[in-house]
Amino acid sequence: NRADYSISDPSGVQAVRDAGITATIGSIETTHGIIKLASDAKFAFISGITDRFTHFNDDVNGKDVNGNIKTEAQNYAAAFNIGVYLASALPKIVTIL
């Protein structure tokens, strides 16, 4: 539920801090975490970052410079960029898995 990001992002930050990690947090990928918790299978966490950390509502539900509601166009750019990375990384990933 998109409305939960305003709760889950700060909660994720607190979990990282409670674990004693003091490094700068660049991203918290909650979807990957849920997938990993649901299975003990090997899982490669590869994701393009589409939204600014703690600014999900601004980036996804906000308006563009013309006042139009955004329709998640940033997902296209993130998917394209991660595809470029994955194409170069796939041979190495295959040998690891």
NORFENNOR-V714083 format. One line per field, one symbol per residue. ss: DSSP state (H for helix, E for strand, C for the rest). phi: phi as a letter, one per 40 degrees, with the letter a starting at -180 (. if undefined). psi: psi as a letter, one per 30 degrees, with the letter a starting at -180 (. if undefined). A space follows every 10 residues. Layout:
ss: ???
phi: ???
psi: ???
This chain:
ss: CHHHHHHHHH HHHHHHHHCC CCCCCCCCCH HHHHHHHCCC CCCCCCCCCC CCCCCHHHHH CCECCCCCEC CCCHHHHHHH HHHHHHHHHH HHHHHHC
phi: .dcccccccc cccccccccg cbccccabbc ccccccccac ccaccbaccc bcdgbdcccb ccbcccgccc bgcccccccc ccccccdccd dccdccc
psi: keffefeeee eeeeeeeffg kflkkfkjje eeeeeeffkg lkkkjjkkjf lkkggeeeee falafggkkk hhffeeeeee efeeeeeffe eeeeee.
